[in-house]
Amino acid sequence: MRFDLASRLDHIAPFHAMEIAKLAAGLEGQGRHLIHMGIGEPDFTAPPPVLEAAARALSAGLTQYTAASGLPALREAIAAYYLHSYGVTVSPSRIIVTAGASGALLLACAALVNPGDEVLMPDPCYPCNRHFVAAFEGRARMIPSGPQERFQLSDEIVRSQWGAATRGVLLASPANPTGTSIAAHELSAIMHTVRERGGFTIVDEIYQGLSYDSPPVTALSLADDAIVINSFSKYFGMTGWRLGWIVVPDAMTAAVEKLAQNFFICPSTLAQHAALACFSPESLSIFEERRAEFARRRAYIVPALRGLGFDIPVMPDGAFYVYADCSSLTEDTDVFARRMLQEAGVVMVPGLDFGTHEAQRRIRVSYANTISNLQEGMARLHRWMQSAAPA
């Protein structure tokens, strides 16, 4: 039977990271042992207080629908977290709990993007971001951003690239795949420029809890009209629970809640009750220990990669990624990554996922793995590079 699929699918590319993951799963099914430095998922899972809270909620039968905007207690806990961690007062009424950060980005784009609208974002960036824009018939305009801009947009770039069809910007700080953040003064300038032009600024802050070189600054401390996305997946280690949140200006809350009602009914009730325990002193202490461990892994992996011939022009300051230049080792990182998987048993993600600007020369390395596994991965790469000429 033939189906005429929607034309918007023509603008959504395959997710190469997931394709590499499928290849890896096939090899593991054959008994191969692989070192995973590909998928962006913490190797830490939800801590004991969160698991215990989930068990209590399940035992008590707390599994029915919540309000579309989330449990009031969770929205209040998130607001308290902003005050405690960032010194920012955010009304719980502006916080809408979502089905992961992806759900939050979907709601933001549904509320703000009209057909033909253009949204500026850096190239490279997380691939799904441009697809959320495309899903509502907008156009993501990818602006080449290199090491000199720390792979981010700047105020100067936004000013020079803003056009008649531009409606807003979508940023991430720290970013996937680069692990780089936007300095507070630069982010403030960008938001001022966008506001002057009547546009919107969406800032993805899902990796903000994993910042290493200086205290993180939320866009909410810089402007009341920032639209901020966050998640329980990365810093809080709840990837498969699919829970996040969006903070919107007061004028947007009713519209976003209406969309949430229609798109999702509500986020996972069980996950919401579990997430309340994320903000306990015991859980926050565990999360900070894990953040310190990620920093130690970064301190190992960056010089180790450089020692193998990878060029890392910008030190990542957050998340758990290194965006490495492999041009001295290969002309095609997609082929390089597939050979690395097949022949060395090490999983990394080619730059093709994240844009077109110099994508063939870059590869994303995730250090969301134990130090011992990272060391084994580097040893395997060393042996492979010594014995076989990379593609």
C-alpha positions in Angstrom: 0.0 0.0 0.0 1.3 3.5 -0.9 1.1 6.4 1.5 1.7 10.0 0.6 3.8 11.2 3.5 3.9 14.8 4.6 6.4 17.0 2.7 8.0 18.2 5.9 9.7 14.8 6.2 11.9 15.9 3.3 13.5 18.5 5.5 14.3 16.1 8.4 17.6 14.2 7.9 18.5 10.9 9.5 20.1 11.1 13.0 23.6 9.7 12.3 24.3 9.2 16.0 21.3 6.8 16.2 22.5 5.0 13.0 25.9 4.5 14.6 24.2 3.3 17.7 22.3 0.7 15.7 25.5 -0.5 14.1 27.1 -0.7 17.5 24.1 -2.7 18.9 24.5 -5.2 16.0 28.2 -5.7 16.8 27.5 -6.2 20.5 24.8 -8.7 19.5 27.6 -10.6 17.9 29.6 -10.6 21.1 31.9 -7.6 20.4 32.9 -5.5 23.4 32.7 -1.8 22.5 33.8 1.4 24.2 30.9 3.9 24.0 31.9 7.5 23.4 29.0 8.3 21.1 25.5 8.7 22.5 25.1 11.7 24.8 23.8 9.9 27.8 25.3 10.1 31.3 26.5 6.7 32.6 25.1 7.8 36.0 21.5 7.0 36.4 18.9 8.4 38.8 20.3 8.4 42.4 18.7 6.4 45.2 16.5 9.2 46.6 14.8 9.6 43.2 14.3 5.8 42.8 12.9 5.6 46.3 10.5 8.5 45.6 9.3 6.7 42.4 8.7 3.5 44.4 6.7 5.4 47.0 4.6 7.1 44.3 4.0 3.8 42.5 3.0 2.0 45.7 0.6 4.8 46.6 -1.0 4.6 43.2 0.1 8.1 42.2 -0.1 7.4 38.5 -3.0 9.3 37.1 -3.0 12.4 35.0 -1.6 15.6 36.5 -2.3 19.1 35.2 -0.8 19.7 31.7 1.6 22.2 33.2 2.9 19.7 35.8 2.6 19.0 39.5 2.4 22.3 41.4 4.9 21.0 43.9 7.4 20.2 41.2 7.0 23.7 39.6 7.6 25.2 43.0 10.7 23.0 43.5 12.1 24.1 40.2 11.5 27.8 41.0 13.3 27.2 44.4 16.2 25.6 42.5 16.6 28.7 40.4 16.7 30.9 43.5 19.1 28.6 45.4 21.4 27.8 42.5 21.3 31.0 40.4 19.9 33.7 42.7 17.0 34.2 40.2 13.4 34.6 41.3 11.1 32.8 38.8 7.4 32.5 39.5 6.2 28.8 39.4 3.4 30.0 37.1 6.0 30.6 34.4 7.3 27.0 34.6 5.7 24.3 32.6 6.8 20.7 33.1 7.3 18.9 29.8 7.9 15.4 28.3 11.6 16.0 28.2 13.5 19.0 26.8 12.3 17.8 23.3 8.8 18.3 24.4 9.7 21.8 25.7 11.3 22.7 22.4 8.3 21.4 20.5 6.0 23.6 22.5 8.2 26.6 22.1 8.4 26.2 18.3 4.6 25.5 18.1 3.9 28.7 20.0 6.3 30.9 18.1 7.2 29.7 14.6 4.9 30.5 11.7 5.3 29.1 8.1 8.2 30.8 6.4 9.7 32.1 9.7 13.4 32.0 9.9 15.2 31.0 13.1 19.0 31.6 13.5 21.1 29.0 15.1 24.8 28.1 15.0 26.3 25.5 12.7 27.2 23.2 14.5 24.3 22.5 16.8 22.1 19.7 18.1 20.4 18.3 14.9 16.8 18.0 16.3 16.7 21.8 17.0 16.4 22.6 13.3 13.9 19.8 12.8 11.6 21.3 15.5 11.6 24.5 13.5 11.0 22.6 10.3 8.1 20.7 11.9 6.1 24.0 12.0 7.2 25.0 8.5 9.8 27.4 9.6 13.3 27.5 8.4 16.4 27.0 10.5 19.2 29.2 9.1 22.4 27.7 10.2 25.2 30.2 10.7 28.7 28.9 10.3 30.4 29.2 13.7 34.0 28.2 14.2 36.5 28.0 17.1 37.0 31.8 17.0 33.3 32.1 18.1 33.6 29.0 20.4 31.1 27.4 17.9 28.4 29.8 19.1 26.5 32.8 17.7 27.6 36.2 18.8 25.8 39.5 19.0 27.7 40.7 16.0 26.7 37.6 14.0 23.0 38.0 14.9 23.0 41.6 13.9 24.7 40.9 10.6 22.5 37.8 9.8 19.1 39.1 10.8 16.9 39.4 7.8 13.3 40.3 6.8 12.1 36.7 7.5 14.0 36.2 10.8 11.8 35.6 13.8 14.2 34.6 16.5 17.3 32.7 17.6 17.7 29.3 19.2 20.8 28.8 21.3 22.3 26.2 23.6 24.7 27.0 26.5 26.5 24.7 27.1 26.0 23.2 23.7 25.8 19.8 22.1 28.1 18.9 20.3 30.8 21.4 21.3 30.5 21.6 25.1 31.0 25.4 24.9 29.0 28.1 26.6 28.0 31.7 25.7 29.5 34.3 28.0 26.9 36.1 30.0 27.7 39.5 28.5 27.4 38.1 25.0 24.1 36.3 25.7 22.7 39.5 27.2 23.8 41.5 24.1 22.2 38.9 21.8 18.9 39.0 23.7 18.9 42.8 23.5 19.4 42.8 19.8 16.7 40.2 19.3 14.3 42.2 21.5 15.0 45.4 19.5 13.9 43.5 16.4 10.7 42.1 18.0 12.0 38.5 18.0 12.3 35.7 20.5 15.3 34.1 22.1 15.1 30.4 23.1 18.0 29.1 25.2 18.5 25.4 25.7 20.2 25.1 29.1 19.9 21.3 29.6 23.7 20.9 30.2 23.9 24.0 32.5 24.4 22.0 35.7 27.4 20.4 34.0 29.6 23.6 33.8 33.2 23.3 35.0 35.3 26.5 34.7 33.0 29.1 36.2 29.6 29.3 37.8 26.8 28.9 35.2 24.6 31.9 34.4 21.0 31.3 33.3 19.5 33.5 30.6 16.7 34.1 33.1 19.0 36.3 35.2 19.7 38.4 32.1 16.2 39.0 30.7 12.5 38.4 31.7 11.6 37.6 28.1 14.0 34.7 27.7 12.5 31.4 26.9 14.5 28.8 28.7 14.5 25.0 28.2 15.9 22.6 30.8 15.7 18.9 31.5 16.1 16.2 34.2 18.1 14.1 31.8 21.7 15.3 31.9 22.7 16.9 35.3 20.0 14.9 37.1 20.6 11.6 35.3 17.0 10.8 34.4 17.3 10.3 30.7 14.7 7.6 30.1 12.2 9.2 32.4 11.5 11.8 29.7 11.0 14.9 31.9 12.0 18.5 31.4 10.6 22.0 31.7 10.2 25.3 29.9 10.2 28.8 31.5 8.3 31.3 29.5 7.3 35.0 29.9 3.9 35.5 31.7 2.3 36.5 28.4 3.1 33.0 26.9 2.0 30.8 29.7 -1.7 30.3 28.7 -0.7 29.6 25.1 2.0 27.1 26.0 -0.3 25.3 28.5 -3.0 25.0 25.9 -0.6 23.4 23.5 0.7 21.1 26.2 -2.9 20.0 26.9 -3.4 19.1 23.3 0.0 17.6 22.5 0.8 15.6 25.6 -2.1 15.7 28.1 0.6 15.8 30.8 4.1 14.7 31.5 4.7 11.3 33.1 3.1 11.4 36.5 5.5 8.9 38.0 8.5 10.7 36.7 7.3 14.0 38.2 6.9 12.5 41.7 10.3 11.0 41.4 11.9 14.3 40.2 10.7 16.0 43.4 13.5 14.1 45.1 16.1 15.6 42.8 16.1 18.8 44.9 16.8 17.1 48.2 20.2 18.0 49.8 21.2 14.3 49.5 20.5 14.2 45.8 22.1 17.6 45.1 25.2 16.4 46.8 25.3 13.3 44.6 24.8 15.5 41.5 27.7 17.7 42.4 30.0 14.7 43.0 29.1 13.5 39.5 29.8 16.9 38.1 33.2 16.8 39.6 33.7 13.4 38.1 32.8 14.7 34.6 35.3 17.4 35.1 38.0 14.9 35.9 37.1 12.9 32.8 37.4 16.1 30.7 40.8 16.7 32.2 41.9 13.2 31.0 40.2 13.0 27.6 41.2 16.3 26.0 45.0 15.8 26.3 44.6 12.1 25.5 42.8 12.9 22.2 45.4 15.6 21.4 48.1 13.1 21.9 46.5 10.9 19.3 46.5 13.7 16.7 43.0 15.1 17.2 43.0 18.9 17.1 40.8 20.5 19.8 41.0 24.2 19.2 38.5 25.1 21.9 38.5 23.7 25.4 34.9 22.6 26.2 33.7 24.2 29.4 30.5 22.2 29.9 28.3 19.2 29.0 30.3 16.0 28.4 31.5 16.4 24.8 34.6 17.2 22.9 34.2 18.5 19.3 37.4 17.4 17.7 39.0 18.2 14.4 40.2 15.0 12.6 41.4 16.6 9.4 44.9 15.5 9.9 43.7 11.9 10.3 40.9 11.6 7.7 39.1 13.3 4.9 35.7 11.9 5.9 34.7 11.5 9.6 31.7 9.5 8.7 33.9 6.8 7.1 36.4 7.3 9.9 33.8 6.8 12.6 32.4 3.6 11.0 35.9 2.2 10.6 36.7 3.1 14.1 33.6 1.2 15.3 34.2 -1.9 13.2 38.0 -2.1 13.5 38.8 -0.5 16.9 35.6 -1.2 18.8 35.2 2.5 19.8 32.0 4.4 19.2 32.1 8.2 18.3 29.7 10.3 16.2 30.7 12.0 13.0 30.1 15.8 12.6 27.5 15.2 9.8 24.8 15.2 12.4 25.4 18.7 13.6 25.4 20.8 10.5 27.4 21.3 7.3 30.1 23.8 8.3 33.4 21.7 8.3 31.3 18.7 9.3 33.5 16.3 7.3 36.5 17.2 9.5 34.9 17.0 12.9 33.8 14.2 15.3 31.9 14.4 18.6 33.5 12.5 21.5 31.3 11.9 24.5 33.2 11.4 27.8 30.1 10.1 29.6 31.9 6.9 30.5 34.2 5.8 33.3 37.8 6.8 33.3 38.9 3.2 32.9 36.7 2.8 29.8 38.0 6.1 28.4 41.5 4.9 28.9 40.7 1.6 27.2 39.2 3.5 24.3 42.3 5.7 23.9 44.5 2.6 24.0 42.4 0.9 21.3 42.6 4.0 19.1 46.3 4.2 19.6 46.7 0.5 18.5 44.3 1.0 15.6 46.1 4.1 14.3 49.4 2.3 14.5 48.3 -0.7 12.6 45.8 0.7 10.0 45.8 4.0 8.1 42.6 5.8 9.0 40.2 6.7 6.2 
